């Protein structure tokens, strides 16, 4: 499992290169990308050439002031 965090000063900066790494400060908007990679549990994905299953979610959170 990997968790990547990007801190944006405001919502208008989300998705731009105006970010820093880490949890951010009060009032900052933080983007969390949580990714879980694992081998397939059954044989069915391997029949289609899938060796690793990847589940990924993005969450936007604004730190409270």
C-alpha positions in Angstrom: 0.0 0.0 0.0 1.3 3.5 -0.9 -0.1 6.8 0.2 1.0 9.9 -1.7 0.1 13.4 -0.3 0.2 16.7 -2.1 -0.6 19.9 -0.3 -2.3 22.8 -2.2 -2.9 26.2 -0.7 -6.4 26.6 -2.1 -8.9 24.6 -4.1 -8.0 26.7 -7.2 -4.5 25.2 -7.1 -5.7 21.5 -7.1 -4.3 19.7 -10.1 -1.7 22.3 -10.8 2.1 22.3 -10.1 1.5 24.7 -7.1 1.8 22.0 -4.4 4.2 20.8 -1.7 4.6 17.4 -0.2 3.3 16.5 3.2 0.2 17.0 5.4 0.0 20.8 5.0 -1.0 23.4 7.5 -4.3 24.8 8.8 -6.6 25.7 5.9 -4.6 23.9 3.2 -6.2 21.5 0.8 -4.5 18.1 0.8 -4.9 15.5 -1.9 -4.4 11.9 -0.8 -3.8 9.2 -3.4 -4.1 5.7 -1.8 -3.0 2.8 -3.9 -3.2 -0.9 -3.0 -1.4 -3.4 -5.3 -1.7 -7.2 -4.8 -1.5 -10.4 -6.8 -4.8 -11.9 -8.2 -6.6 -14.2 -5.8 -8.1 -16.4 -8.6 -6.8 -17.6 -11.9 -9.3 -15.5 -14.0 -7.2 -12.2 -14.1 -4.1 -14.2 -15.2 -6.1 -15.7 -18.1 -6.4 -12.1 -19.4 -2.7 -11.2 -18.7 -3.2 -9.3 -15.5 -0.4 -10.2 -13.0 -1.1 -7.4 -10.5 -4.4 -5.9 -9.3 -4.2 -2.2 -8.5 -6.9 -0.3 -6.6 -6.5 3.4 -6.3 -8.6 6.2 -4.8 -8.0 10.0 -4.5 -9.4 12.0 -1.6 -9.4 15.8 -1.3 -9.5 17.2 2.3 -9.3 20.7 3.6 -7.5 21.0 6.9 -9.6 22.9 9.5 -8.5 26.2 10.8 
